Structure formats: structure tokens, C-alpha cells
Amino acid sequence: PQESIPTDSDDVYKYCASGMYYL
């Protein structure tokens, strides 16, 4: 995502769940 990349596992999981794989 172009927004601030989350560092919390919860946030990361939500990002991944949303289909926004930045890894």
C-alpha cells in the first residue's frame, strides 16, 4: 500500500486479508 506500512501483526494480517500484499 502507498499508505504507512503497518508494523503490527494485526495490521499486517488485515492488510494481507484485504488482498494488499506488500510483502
C-alpha positions in Angstrom: 0.0 0.0 0.0 1.0 3.6 -0.6 -0.1 4.5 3.0 2.1 3.9 6.0 3.0 0.3 6.1 1.7 -1.4 9.3 4.3 -3.0 11.6 1.8 -4.7 13.9 1.0 -8.3 13.1 -2.7 -7.5 13.4 -2.5 -4.7 10.9 -0.3 -6.7 8.6 -2.8 -9.6 8.7 -5.6 -7.2 7.9 -3.7 -5.7 5.0 -3.0 -9.2 3.7 -6.6 -10.3 4.2 -7.7 -7.2 2.3 -5.6 -8.5 -0.6 -2.9 -5.8 -0.2 0.2 -7.9 -0.2 3.2 -5.6 0.1 5.5 -8.4 1.0 
